[in-house]
Amino acid sequence: MDTRVAVISIIVEKKEAVDELNAMLSEYGDYIIGRMGLPYREKGINIICIAIDAPQDVIAALSGKIGNLPHISSKTAYSK
């Protein structure tokens, strides 16, 4: 199956949401190329960027699940 590279940008607005997000990312760990997290203490948020190489449906599933988590905002950008 063909794969695509994508970047999922995530903003976590409350720390309570981090455990569920981390568990979800662990489920998809085989597809994740890398992850960068930045705590922005002045604003009380965390910024996370996930690089992923996976089939289109897997990326869409993960992105959708992340977007449905409370206190989390996300956007996904795909390679061509």
Secondary structure, DSSP 8 states (H G I E B T S, - for coil): ---EEEEEEEEE-SGGGHHHHHHHHHHTTTTEEEEEEEEETTTTEEEEEEEEEE-HHHHHHHHHHHHTSTTEEEEEEE--
